Amino acid sequence: MILRMLLGLVLAAMGGAALAAGQACREETVYLRGDWGQARFSVEIADDDAERARGLMHRSVLPTSAGMLFVYPRPQLLSFWMRNTLIPLDMLFIDATGTVQRIHHMATPLDETPIVGGPDLIAVLEINGGLARRMGITAGTQLRHPAFSDRLAAWPC
């Protein structure tokens, strides 16, 4: 019985270590947390002009736990559109601390109307349309990713 308890403690400790290791900051992963809970998305990074211009255009599907993180070199007014984008998207507009300032829900495919996120933003996370509401993601949600300076990040790496 004692051996079984010790084995259980060792396995629990290993699971905790695996979870902690799984939350290490990596370019291809974004973690989100808020009053609603936590989530993880596998992301593609768009951090140069060509990648940001292409974005998620011409794609007919985006896996549920995937997204694209658009990263800018300095805080600025960000505005997006859905030109050549075939799937509805939620756009999370993020400041330099990694905090979501605004969410645009269910951007309409192929719509070229500008979607203004606001001033002093450094990133946008695009995920499947409707997912932010289903998960309860709101403004104030914090992101953890290497793109956000540990010096400024609300949830540093």
Backbone torsions as a table, in degrees:
resi	resn	phi	psi	omega
1	MET	NA	-44.4	178.9
2	ILE	-63.8	-41.1	178.4
3	LEU	-60.0	-42.0	179.0
4	ARG	-63.2	-40.7	178.9
5	MET	-65.6	-43.0	178.7
6	LEU	-62.9	-43.0	177.8
7	LEU	-60.8	-41.9	177.5
8	GLY	-61.0	-41.9	178.5
9	LEU	-65.4	-41.5	179.1
10	VAL	-63.4	-45.6	179.6
11	LEU	-63.8	-40.0	178.2
12	ALA	-63.9	-42.0	178.5
13	ALA	-64.0	-40.3	178.8
14	MET	-65.0	-39.9	178.6
15	GLY	-64.1	-41.0	177.4
16	GLY	-63.7	-40.9	178.5
17	ALA	-65.7	-39.6	179.1
18	ALA	-64.0	-40.4	178.9
19	LEU	-64.4	-45.1	179.4
20	ALA	-62.0	-42.6	178.8
21	ALA	-65.9	-35.6	179.5
22	GLY	-66.4	-18.9	-179.6
23	GLN	-99.4	13.3	174.7
24	ALA	-63.1	144.6	-180.0
25	CYS	-68.1	128.1	177.2
26	ARG	-138.2	147.7	-178.8
27	GLU	-55.3	-36.2	-173.2
28	GLU	-89.9	8.1	-177.7
29	THR	-133.6	134.8	173.0
30	VAL	-118.9	132.0	173.3
31	TYR	-105.8	141.9	176.7
32	LEU	-125.1	145.9	174.7
33	ARG	-146.4	149.3	178.6
34	GLY	-170.6	-173.3	178.0
35	ASP	-59.3	-23.5	-178.4
36	TRP	-79.2	-17.6	-178.1
37	GLY	130.8	-150.1	-179.7
38	GLN	-134.4	156.8	178.0
39	ALA	-150.8	161.7	176.4
40	ARG	-132.4	136.4	176.7
41	PHE	-125.7	137.9	168.1
42	SER	-81.9	128.5	-174.1
43	VAL	-127.8	151.4	165.3
44	GLU	-96.1	143.8	-178.9
45	ILE	-100.9	131.6	173.2
46	ALA	-116.5	98.6	-174.4
47	ASP	-126.7	14.1	170.3
48	ASP	-133.8	168.4	-173.4
49	ASP	-57.1	-43.0	-177.4
50	ALA	-66.1	-44.8	179.4
51	GLU	-66.0	-40.8	179.8
52	ARG	-67.1	-36.6	179.1
53	ALA	-66.7	-37.4	-178.2
54	ARG	-78.0	-44.7	178.4
55	GLY	49.8	-131.4	-179.8
56	LEU	-102.1	24.0	179.5
57	MET	-59.8	147.8	171.6
58	HIS	67.3	13.5	178.4
59	ARG	-99.1	139.0	-178.9
60	SER	-98.9	-8.6	-179.2
61	VAL	-151.4	148.3	174.2
62	LEU	-136.5	118.8	179.8
63	PRO	-54.3	148.2	-175.2
64	THR	-55.1	-40.3	-176.4
65	SER	-96.3	24.2	-178.2
66	ALA	-119.9	164.8	177.3
67	GLY	-169.5	-174.1	175.5
68	MET	-130.1	130.8	177.6
69	LEU	-105.8	114.8	176.4
70	PHE	-90.9	124.3	-176.2
71	VAL	-121.1	134.7	-178.8
72	TYR	-116.7	151.6	-174.3
73	PRO	-72.1	-20.4	-178.9
74	ARG	-150.4	155.6	177.9
75	PRO	-60.9	138.9	-178.5
76	GLN	-162.3	171.6	172.2
77	LEU	-73.5	125.4	-179.8
78	LEU	-114.6	138.3	178.7
79	SER	-140.3	135.4	-178.4
80	PHE	-124.3	168.1	171.0
81	TRP	-144.5	177.3	-175.0
82	MET	-114.3	25.0	178.5
83	ARG	-53.6	128.3	177.6
84	ASN	59.7	15.4	177.9
85	THR	-98.1	121.2	-169.1
86	LEU	-93.9	-9.8	-176.9
87	ILE	-120.8	144.8	176.4
88	PRO	-66.5	142.9	-177.3
89	LEU	-131.9	150.5	164.7
90	ASP	-98.7	136.9	179.7
91	MET	-116.7	120.2	178.9
92	LEU	-103.1	114.7	-178.1
93	PHE	-93.2	126.6	-164.4
94	ILE	-125.9	138.8	178.1
95	ASP	-90.6	-177.5	-174.6
96	ALA	-66.9	-17.6	177.4
97	THR	-84.7	-5.2	-176.6
98	GLY	84.7	19.2	-178.6
99	THR	-101.2	131.1	178.2
100	VAL	-69.2	123.1	179.1
101	GLN	-97.4	-28.6	-177.6
102	ARG	-156.9	148.6	174.5
103	ILE	-125.5	128.8	170.1
104	HIS	-101.9	115.4	-176.2
105	HIS	-89.9	139.7	170.0
106	MET	53.6	55.4	173.8
107	ALA	-59.0	134.3	-174.3
108	THR	-78.1	126.8	178.0
109	PRO	-53.8	139.1	174.8
110	LEU	69.6	0.4	-179.7
111	ASP	-76.6	128.7	-178.8
112	GLU	-99.0	10.9	175.6
113	THR	-68.8	129.7	179.6
114	PRO	-61.4	138.3	175.2
115	ILE	-112.1	104.3	-174.5
116	VAL	-88.6	126.0	-179.5
117	GLY	-89.0	-27.4	-178.8
118	GLY	119.1	176.4	-177.3
119	PRO	-83.4	167.2	172.9
120	ASP	57.7	40.0	178.5
121	LEU	-106.4	151.1	-178.4
122	ILE	-123.7	-12.2	-176.8
123	ALA	-156.3	158.9	172.9
124	VAL	-137.1	131.2	173.7
125	LEU	-106.4	121.0	175.3
126	GLU	-102.0	128.8	176.9
127	ILE	-132.5	172.7	-179.7
128	ASN	-55.0	138.2	179.2
129	GLY	-59.7	132.1	179.2
130	GLY	93.2	-15.8	-175.6
131	LEU	-69.4	-39.1	179.9
132	ALA	-59.3	-44.7	178.6
133	ARG	-66.3	-44.1	-179.5
134	ARG	-60.8	-36.1	-179.0
135	MET	-85.0	-17.3	-178.0
136	GLY	87.9	13.6	179.7
137	ILE	-65.5	131.6	-176.7
138	THR	-133.2	169.9	169.9
139	ALA	-57.6	143.3	-175.8
140	GLY	99.6	-16.2	175.6
141	THR	-60.8	142.6	-179.7
142	GLN	-107.1	142.5	176.7
143	LEU	-109.5	146.4	174.4
144	ARG	-120.2	118.5	-178.5
145	HIS	-165.8	149.3	-179.9
146	PRO	-59.7	-17.2	179.8
147	ALA	-67.0	-19.5	-178.3
148	PHE	-99.2	121.8	-177.1
149	SER	-55.9	130.7	177.3
150	ASP	-57.4	-27.9	-179.8
151	ARG	-66.9	-35.0	-176.5
152	LEU	-105.3	-21.2	-169.0
153	ALA	-62.5	134.8	173.4
154	ALA	-69.7	-28.4	178.2
155	TRP	-133.2	80.6	-173.4
156	PRO	-69.9	159.1	175.9
157	CYS	-72.5	NA	NA
